[in-house]
Amino acid sequence: MNKEAFFSYLEERKSLIEKTLEATIPLASNERRSVYEAMRYSLLAGGKRIRPILCLASAEAVGGEITSVLPVACAIECIHTYSLIHDDLPAMDNDDFRRGRPTCHRAFGEGLAILAGDALLTEAFAMIAQAGLAHPNKAHMFLRVTKAIAQAAGVEGMVGGQVMDIESEGKGLLFSTLEEMHRLKTGAMIRVSVFSGAYLGGGTEGEISALEEYGGHLGLAFQIADDILNVIGDKNLMGKTTGSDASRGKPTFPSLLGLEESKRKLEEEVLKSLEAISGFDEKADPLRHLATYVMEREH
């Protein structure tokens, strides 16, 4: 797979995911219309869709088909979107822009933004449960995936990492603590995206373990890239304010290591992710390109 084929793959998968999301969260005409509008406003605002694409690509890497995996991939994107809505709130990062337009709470008010995030989180688990009901012969597999995603999104994963992030503002952190924070805050959901696709796709224990290692390194690489872009990224390309980490006194890879060492660490994590899947054939090429894409992205 060359770069041109990879970008075509990205666009095809992104389109499939967005069509599924749009159909799953309809625009209601009842008394709850406002919260549906807020949910769709953030969920359908674009974005790279890295997590659901990783889920689908991992299923394909082990020779699986993506039909039964697609609802789980979209559920993961709902959870990711909920986390962004809540992240942007005044009580958290207090951001005004996301993906080039006002954040959810700026567009709909804080109350509706909180509820839209809550609704997307709960809807995600309804989507996975519905997929399990639609494939009763795999119900036990969807149950295991439900537990894994709940743990990755919860206090031992993304939420726990976010707590560490809030409590670390204005304080010095050991590098090992910074790594742990981001393995939870960002890495846990990326890793579980890979696990879910590989497991539902019928991967062997060895394949799933290798892909989870890939996901772990990729998750850390993704966060390092985010930290670097917050320093040197183009705010017009990124669709949000840059320099916000430094203004809030947040510990980041550049603040602890400096820019050049952070770039070296980013490359190191990407190379480790590629090494983890070196035993896979060409069906894993999208995953290989995704790792490089994370390192080279500009937004």
Secondary structure as UniProt FT lines:
FT   HELIX           3..24
FT   TURN            31..32
FT   HELIX           33..43
FT   HELIX           50..61
FT   TURN            62..63
FT   TURN            67..69
FT   HELIX           70..87
FT   TURN            90..93
FT   STRAND          97..98
FT   TURN            99..100
FT   STRAND          101..102
FT   HELIX           104..108
FT   HELIX           110..134
FT   HELIX           136..138
FT   HELIX           139..153
FT   TURN            155..157
FT   HELIX           158..168
FT   TURN            169..170
FT   HELIX           175..182
FT   HELIX           183..187
FT   HELIX           188..200
FT   TURN            201..202
FT   HELIX           205..232
FT   HELIX           235..238
FT   HELIX           244..247
FT   TURN            248..249
FT   HELIX           253..257
FT   HELIX           259..276
FT   TURN            277..279
FT   HELIX           282..284
FT   HELIX           285..296
//
